[in-house]
């Protein structure tokens, strides 16, 4: 298993995909942190996307929580490409010929996807904390990096982004086609899930909407519920997100183990 993990890490690090996704994620996170930190407290009361002033610790947590709001797309996409890229380029056949026990290969890929997500999580979280603290301090508010549950939030974001990597791996194994998997995954978590949440809330089934992946992730970032959405407790959100990642990876593995690859 150790050799398989090393082989999968080598496959990942010898391509440029992870570099582009990581750098793009850092830039995206930094941009959103700056925008959110500068606009917090400036929107009209009751605005759907407005945050209270940064004197509210919950608003500060939302600024630091940007990696969970937008940065999760990068480990998700990377996890998808780790498996679907091999189907796309036909390298999955020699991979399974070299290691006929497909379960071991997929386990190694899931571990690498999780590790890659964790690494992205560390970088995104560090940049979000650094940039956010600079802007918050420049606006004259306390940065709260060591209090008000901010350390817990930062740690959970790193772990959560690792889970998003595993989630992507499972999703890529389910759909097999790389482009279809990436487009479908992004559409599901950014558009379909949002529309479904609105629908469930409209028909008074917001308790069901709480258990969708993005809403579970948002519960970790926004335990004080400053935006008024119906969310789980932060620890429940963490467990639900982990469950989604494991279930998706398991389903993807089951399908990949049973079907032909050529």
N, C-alpha and C positions, 0 to 999 in steps of 0.2 A: 504493500500500500504506500509506503514511503516513496518508493521509486516512481509509482504512478503519480503521486502528488507533485513530485519534482518535475516529472515530464509535463504535467499540465501547467505548472508554473512557468516552465521554459516556453511552452507554446504561447502562453499569454504575454510574457515579457519580451518575446521576439517579434511582436507585432506592434503597430503604432496606434491601434485602436484604444488601448488603455491610457496611453499618453494623452491623446486628443480628448477623450472623455473626462479625464482627471483635470486637465488644464481648463477645459470648457466649463466643468463643474465649479471649479474654484472661482473663475471669472463671474459665472452666473450667480453664485452664492454671494460673492462680495458686492455685486451690483444690487441685488435685492436687499441685502442687509443695509446698505447705504440709503436706498430709497425708503425702506420701512422705518429706519431710525430717524431720518430727517422729516418724515411725514407724520410720525406718531404724534397724536395730540393736536394735529392741525386740521383734521377733517371735521365736518359738522357732526354734532352729536346725533347718534342713531344711524350714521352711515354704515352700510353693510361691510365695507372693507376698511373702515377707519379704526385706528387703535387709540385708546386713551393715552394721555400724556405719559412720558417715560418716568414720571414720578410713581406710577403704578408698577410694582414689580412684575405683574403679569405681562405688561407690555414689553418690558425688558426681556422677559423669557421668550416672547414671540419674536423679537429681533434676533436673539441668539438661536432660535429654533428654525431659521430659514433653511438650513440643510435638509430638514424634514419636510419643509413646505415645497421645495423645488429641487434640491440637490439629489433626492432619492432617484430621479430619473436616470442618473449616470450609472450607479451600480446596477439598476434594473436592466438597462440596455447592455451593459458589459456582461451580466449574467446570461442574458439571452444569446449574445454572440459567442460565448464560450462553447456552447453546444451546437447552436444552429449554424455557426460559421463552418463547423466541420462537415455538416450535411451539405452546405452550399458549395464548398470546394472539394467535396468528395474524399476528404481525409479521414472521415469517420470509419470507412471500410478498413484501411490498414490499421487504424487504432484498435478496432475490435478484433482484427485478425491477430494483432500482437498480444492482445489481452482478451481472450474469448469470453471471460466472465464479465459481462457488460455491467453488472451491478457494481463491481469494484471500480470500473472506469467512471461511471456516473457518480459514485460516492466521492472519488477524487476530484471530479469536476465541481461537485457541490462544495467541497471544502475550499477549493481554490476560489470559487465565486464568492463564498463567504469571507475569505481572507481579503480578497480584492475589495469587497464592499467595506470591510473594516478599515482597510488602509485609506480608501476614499473618505470614509467617515471621519477618520482622524484629521486628514487634511482640511476637509470642508468645515469641520467643527472648529479647528484652530483658527482658520481664516475668518469664520463667522464671529468667533469670540474676539479676535484681535481687531477686526474692522469695526464691529459693533461697539466695542468698548471705546475706541477712539472717537467715534461719532457721538456716542452717548455722553462721554466726558466733555466733548467740545460743546455740547448743548447744555452743559451744566448740571447733569443728573448723575447720580451714583451708578457705577457700572455693575455692581452686585455680582461679580464673578465668583465670589466665595460664599454667597448667602442666598436666601430666598429660593432654595431648591434649584438654583442655576447649575451647580456642579452635577446634581443628579440628572438634569436635563441633558447636559453635554455628554455624560457617560452613556445615557440611553440612546442618544442620537447616533453615537458611534456604533453601538450594538445593533440598532435598528437598521442602519444603512448596510450592515453586513447581512441582515435578514433580507433586505431588498435584493441583494446580489443573489442569494439562494432562490428567492422568489423568481427572479429573472431566469435563472438556470432551469427551473422547473417549467416555466412558461415556454422557453425556447424548445425544450424537449417535447412539450405538448404539441406545438405547431410545426416544428421542424424547419419550415421555410423562414429564413432569417429576416427578410424584409417584411413579410406578413406578420411575423411574431413581434418585431419592434413596433410597427405601425399599430397593430392591434393592442399591444400592451399599453402604449402611450395613450391611445384613444380611450381605453378602458379606464385608466386611472386618472386621466385629466378631464375627460368629457363625459363618458357614459356613467361613471360612478357619481359625478356631480349631479347629472340629470336624475339619476336613480335616487340619489339622496333627497333631492327636491320633491320627487314624486312620493317617496315613502313618508316624508315629513308632511306632505299635503294630505295624505290619507291616514294620518295619525299612526304611522308605523315607524316613527323615528327611532324606536328602540331597536328595530332591525337594522336601520342604516348605520347605527353605531359600530356594527361589527364588520363593516367593509374596510379593506386595507388602509386607504387614505384617511378615513375617519378615525381608525384606530391609531394611526401615526399622529394625527392631529391632537388626539387626546393626551399624548405624551408631552407635546409641546405646549398645549393650552389647558393645563389642569384646572385653572381658575375660570375657564370658559369665558374669556373676555369678549368673544365675538358672538356669544349667545347661541351657539349651535348645541345640539343634543349630543353629548360625548360621554364616553365611558370614563371611569377613574383612570389615572395615568398608568397604574400597574395592570389594570385590566386591558388597556390599550396595548401595552407591551406584550402581554400574553397572546392577545388576539393576532397581532402582527406576526409574532413568532409562529403561531399556529398556521396562518396563511402561508408563510414561507415553507414550512415543513410539508404541509398538505400538497401544495403545488409541486414541490420537488418530488414528492412520493408519487403523485399521479403521472408526472412527466417521465419518471424513471420506469414505472410500470408499463407505460405505452412503448417507450423506447426498447425495453427488454423483449417485447413480444413481436415487434414488427420488423420487416426486412429493411435494410438500410440502402439497398441498391435496387 
